[in-house]
């Protein structure tokens, strides 16, 4: 009777952890990368998307209810799982043991990445005008160290999400057999690559040659007045 309750708590917490990682967080990551991909369209398109999102009704309530809250809870439960679990990487070089280990490492990278991203965008890299987000991000990612750190964060996020989807399917009994788990791992490898490509495409939009109406107007040939 004394061991049943801890086992039940472990069962429920692990399922809550996987559910939080898939529903609100995975959806937000894909949407966030997609929205930021407007950077490839130039300053006007990107700033328009940012202004639309910032002017969404109840945006702070939505952010805390569907993003910040689930993210913090996912971290807290994840830390508990890390300290209560056992890693077999040193004893047996099994792919799932490596994935288990890598999931924990990428979780730490993502936590540092998200905190830095939030603090830097909230308090350090502040736009001078409401429509200056593209310019400030372009200046930010001109620093190779920051660009490399974001590339690492995107890679860690892509792996963590793809591997988390595999774990979700195993935790919820969707993939039970070894064959189904192997096929899911192959499929999620493709998903991880796509998510990484989506994130890097968004990031690269800030370092390519800018597409802006101002640049286009400046580059347009000036018509000379006709000679009488």
N, C-alpha and C positions, 0 to 999 in steps of 0.2 A: 504493500500500500504506500510505503514511504518512497519507493522508487518510481511509482506510477506517475505521480504528480510532476516531478522533474522531467520525466520523459515526455509527458504531455506538453509541458511548457516549451521544451526543446522543439517538439514537433510543430507547435503553433508559431513560435518565433521564427523558425527557419522558413516556414511558408509565407509568413507576413513579410519577411525580408526579401524573398524572391518576388513576391507580388508587388511590393513597392518599387523594386528595381525594374520591373517590366512595364507596368501600367503607366504611372506618371513620369518616371525618370527617363525611360527609353524613348517614350513618345516626345518628351521635351527635347532630348538631345538631337533626335532626327529633325524636329521642327526648327530648333535653334540653328543647326548647320544649314538647313535649307534656306531659312530667312537670311542668314549671313551670306549665302551664295549670291545675293543681289549685289554684293561688292564687285562681282565680275561685270555688272552692268554699268558701273560708274557711280559717282557721288550722288547724283539726283535720285536714282532708283533706290540706292541703299538708304539714304536719309529719309526717303518717303516711307519705306518699310519701318524704320525705327520710329518715326513720328506716329505712324498708324498704331504700332504696338504700344507706345507710351501713352497714347490718348484713349486706349481701350478702357471702357467703364469697369470699375472695380479691379483694376490691374494689380494693385497691391494685395487685395484679398485673394485674387486668383494665384498670384505668385507664392504667397505664404501657404495657402491651402493645398495647392497642387504641385508645388515645387520645393520650397524651402522646408516646410514641415516634413513631407515624405523623405526628402534628402537627409535631413538630420536624423530621422528615425532609422533610415536605412544604414547610416553610418554607425549609430549607437548599437544596433543589433549586429551589424557586421563586426564591430570590435569585439562584442561578446562571443561571436562565433569563432573569431580568430584565436582568442585566448582559451576557448573551450575545446577547440579541435586539435587534431594531430596531423602533422604533415609527414608523409611517407617518402618524400622525394629522395632522401639520403639512403633509404633502405631498398627502394624499388623504383627504377626509372620507367614508370608507367605513364602514358600520356595524360591520363586524368589526374595523376598526382602532380605532374608538372603544371597542368592547368590550374589546379587548386592553389599551388604555390604562386603562380603568376597572377592569379586573380587577387591575391592579397597584396602583392607588390604594386600592381596597377591601381588598387584601391587607395594606397598611400599617395601615389603620384597624382591621382585625380583629386584627392582631398586638398593637397597643396596647390594644385593647379586651379581649382575652383575658388579657393580662398584668395589666391593672388589675383585672379581675374576679377573677382567681385570688388576687392579693395582697390585695385588699380583703376577700374572703371568708375568706381563710386567716389574716390577721394583724390586720385593722382592725375589721371588723364581726363581732365574735364574740358568739354568743348566750350569755346569762347562764345559761340552763338548756338541756339537750339538746333540749327541745321548743319552743324559742323562735325558730326560724328564720323563721317567718312574720312575727313582730313585728319582728325586726331588719331584715328586708328592707323591710317597710312603712315603717319609720322612715328607711331609706336612700333609698328612692325618693320620699320626701316632699320631697327637695331637687330643685327643677326642673332644675338643671344636671346632676345625676347621671341623672335620668330622661331628659333630652334626649340625653345621651351614650350611654345604653343604647339609645335609639331609633335613633340613628345607627349604633351597632354592629349592631343587628338588621337595619337596612336594608342595610348593607354586606355582612353575612353572607348575606342572602337573594339579593342580586345576584350575589355571588361564587360561591355554590353553583349558582344557576340557569345562569349563564354558564359555569361550570366543567363542568356536565353537557353543554352544547353542545360545548365544546372536547373533552371526553372522547369524545363520539360521533365527532367529526372525527378525533381522534388515533388512535382504534382502528378507523377505517374503517367505522363504522356508518352515518354520513351522508356519502356521497361526492359526490353531485350537488348543484348549487346549490339545486335545489328542495327536496331533503330537508333541507338545512341551514337553509333559510328556514322550513320547517314546524317543524323542531325548535326554532328560535329562538322562534317564536310559542308553541309548547307550553311551553317553559321560562320564558317570560315569565309565563305563568299559574302555573307552579310557584313562581316567585320571589315572586309576589304572595301566594300561599297561605302560603308559609313566613314572609313578613313579617307577614301577618295572624296566624298562629299565635304568633309571637314577641311581637307587640304585645299580643295577647290575654292572654298569660301575664304580661307586664309590667303591664298595666292592672289585673290582679287584686290588685296590691299597693297601688293608690291608690284603688280603689273603696271604698264603705262596706263594712267588714268583715262577713263572715258567720261568726259564732262562736257556740258553744253558750252561752258566758258572756254575750254580748250578748243572745241570745235569752231566756235566763233572766231577765236584768235587765229586759228589756222586757215580760215576761209580766205580766199583771194579777195583783195579789195578792188572794186571796179573803179577804173579811172574815168573821170568825166570826159565825154566826147569832145574832141577838138573842133571848134567851129570852123 
